[in-house]
Amino acid sequence: MDSLTQIALGACVAAACVPPEQRRKAALLGAALGTAPDLDVFVDYGGPVENFTMHRGFSHSLLVLAAIGTLLWLALRSFWRPAREAPQRWFAAILLALLTHPLLDAHTAYGTQLFWPSGSIPISWATIFIIDPLYTLPLLAGMIAVLIRPASKAAGRWLMFGLMWSTLYLGWSWIAQTMVTANARQSLTAQGMADARFFVTPAPLTTLLWRVVARTEGGYYEGLDSVVADDGPIEFTFYPSDDRILAEALPNVPAAQRLQWFAGGFVGASVQDDTLIITDLRMGQHPDYVFRHAVARPGNPHWHAIDAERLPSAMRPRQLKSIWQRIWGESPDR
């Protein structure tokens, strides 16, 4: 999720754990801890593919963060009065501020390596978009209330409202995704693609419109499903992928292997100007994808790796209007 959301979440969960008179201190510490795991964006892992696939790695590991949180609590308890007065509550505050960050990140489409260094495929539940105001704003209100009047009953009520609303909203995102997943499975089966692997993720800024990507041999199908307007099979559009060339390049191109692993196989391949481009199909919408990397060129006789390059991507302003129209079943403006 975005940094503001993580700051607000960390502040609220920490403040909720401690005595009322200590809420402001907990909110400030929780805000810092809530955004700390994302400091790995300042680490250069050696290239654009490495930076892309290693973000949300060690710094988002539940094991690593639990260890750091325990050490921090032990240190604070030794010299800081609030932690000495309510040690168990501060232990919970510190751990929750740290651990809720990667757990929330795992709800987005971008992979989160919760179990680093196991090497398992990054977790990508994809029930919520990376920015969702309906999730963030109640938490932000609770954080502000606690910072202004930490010990007041009003602040306590705003704090509980923010946490309850965000939790219920996250629960709703799972329900909505389950509904869309069932419809996607039925739609694909009816169109002769019962065995196709598919990925379901929300459209930007909402949980009312969902995007479904079904991966098949030679390409992928993409469709949209609104939980408030659509009442029938999902209409899919097919887009080709140079899978044969991707298969030829994989043995000799580590970046291609890494990208395919990170996306769980939901990648597309194309050749432009004698360069192999690999696209992460989970984030964006055809033809505007967020993460596209140039990774190889043809050689004699095999494709050979090049210094990988992340290609520019941008979301067109009209897309947000189209998303709003599509939620309610209207035909988007072209």
Secondary structure in CASP SS format (residue, H / E / C, confidence):
PFRMAT SS
TARGET T0000
AUTHOR 0000-0000-0000
METHOD secondary structure of the structure
MODEL  1
M C 1.00
D C 1.00
S H 1.00
L H 1.00
T H 1.00
Q H 1.00
I H 1.00
A H 1.00
L H 1.00
G H 1.00
A H 1.00
C H 1.00
V H 1.00
A H 1.00
A H 1.00
A H 1.00
C H 1.00
V C 1.00
P C 1.00
P H 1.00
E H 1.00
Q H 1.00
R H 1.00
R H 1.00
K H 1.00
A H 1.00
A H 1.00
L H 1.00
L H 1.00
G H 1.00
A H 1.00
A H 1.00
L H 1.00
G H 1.00
T H 1.00
A H 1.00
P H 1.00
D H 1.00
L H 1.00
D H 1.00
V H 1.00
F H 1.00
V C 1.00
D C 1.00
Y C 1.00
G C 1.00
G C 1.00
P H 1.00
V H 1.00
E H 1.00
N H 1.00
F H 1.00
T H 1.00
M H 1.00
H C 1.00
R C 1.00
G C 1.00
F H 1.00
S H 1.00
H H 1.00
S C 1.00
L H 1.00
L H 1.00
V H 1.00
L H 1.00
A H 1.00
A H 1.00
I H 1.00
G H 1.00
T H 1.00
L H 1.00
L H 1.00
W H 1.00
L H 1.00
A H 1.00
L H 1.00
R H 1.00
S H 1.00
F H 1.00
W C 1.00
R H 1.00
P H 1.00
A H 1.00
R H 1.00
E H 1.00
A C 1.00
P H 1.00
Q H 1.00
R H 1.00
W H 1.00
F H 1.00
A H 1.00
A H 1.00
I H 1.00
L H 1.00
L H 1.00
A H 1.00
L H 1.00
L H 1.00
T H 1.00
H H 1.00
P H 1.00
L H 1.00
L H 1.00
D H 1.00
A C 1.00
H C 1.00
T C 1.00
A C 1.00
Y C 1.00
G C 1.00
T E 1.00
Q C 1.00
L C 1.00
F C 1.00
W C 1.00
P C 1.00
S C 1.00
G C 1.00
S C 1.00
I C 1.00
P C 1.00
I E 1.00
S C 1.00
W C 1.00
A C 1.00
T C 1.00
I C 1.00
F C 1.00
I C 1.00
I C 1.00
D C 1.00
P H 1.00
L H 1.00
Y H 1.00
T H 1.00
L H 1.00
P H 1.00
L H 1.00
L H 1.00
A H 1.00
G H 1.00
M H 1.00
I H 1.00
A H 1.00
V H 1.00
L H 1.00
I H 1.00
R C 1.00
P C 1.00
A C 1.00
S C 1.00
K H 1.00
A H 1.00
A H 1.00
G H 1.00
R H 1.00
W H 1.00
L H 1.00
M H 1.00
F H 1.00
G H 1.00
L H 1.00
M H 1.00
W H 1.00
S H 1.00
T H 1.00
L H 1.00
Y H 1.00
L H 1.00
G H 1.00
W H 1.00
S H 1.00
W H 1.00
I H 1.00
A H 1.00
Q H 1.00
T H 1.00
M H 1.00
V H 1.00
T H 1.00
A H 1.00
N H 1.00
A H 1.00
R H 1.00
Q H 1.00
S H 1.00
L H 1.00
T H 1.00
A H 1.00
Q C 1.00
G C 1.00
M C 1.00
A C 1.00
D C 1.00
A C 1.00
R E 1.00
F E 1.00
F E 1.00
V E 1.00
T E 1.00
P E 1.00
A C 1.00
P C 1.00
L C 1.00
T C 1.00
T C 1.00
L C 1.00
L E 1.00
W E 1.00
R E 1.00
V E 1.00
V E 1.00
A E 1.00
R E 1.00
T E 1.00
E C 1.00
G C 1.00
G E 1.00
Y E 1.00
Y E 1.00
E E 1.00
G E 1.00
L E 1.00
D E 1.00
S E 1.00
V C 1.00
V C 1.00
A C 1.00
D C 1.00
D C 1.00
G C 1.00
P C 1.00
I C 1.00
E C 1.00
F E 1.00
T E 1.00
F E 1.00
Y E 1.00
P E 1.00
S C 1.00
D C 1.00
D H 1.00
R H 1.00
I H 1.00
L H 1.00
A H 1.00
E H 1.00
A H 1.00
L H 1.00
P H 1.00
N H 1.00
V C 1.00
P H 1.00
A H 1.00
A H 1.00
Q H 1.00
R H 1.00
L H 1.00
Q H 1.00
W H 1.00
F H 1.00
A C 1.00
G C 1.00
G C 1.00
F C 1.00
V E 1.00
G E 1.00
A E 1.00
S E 1.00
V E 1.00
Q E 1.00
D C 1.00
D C 1.00
T E 1.00
L E 1.00
I E 1.00
I E 1.00
T E 1.00
D E 1.00
L C 1.00
R C 1.00
M C 1.00
G E 1.00
Q E 1.00
H C 1.00
P C 1.00
D E 1.00
Y E 1.00
V C 1.00
F C 1.00
R E 1.00
H E 1.00
A E 1.00
V E 1.00
A E 1.00
R E 1.00
P E 1.00
G C 1.00
N C 1.00
P C 1.00
H C 1.00
W E 1.00
H E 1.00
A E 1.00
I E 1.00
D E 1.00
A E 1.00
E E 1.00
R E 1.00
L C 1.00
P C 1.00
S C 1.00
A C 1.00
M C 1.00
R C 1.00
P C 1.00
R H 1.00
Q H 1.00
L H 1.00
K H 1.00
S H 1.00
I H 1.00
W H 1.00
Q H 1.00
R H 1.00
I H 1.00
W C 1.00
G C 1.00
E C 1.00
S C 1.00
P C 1.00
D C 1.00
R C 1.00
END
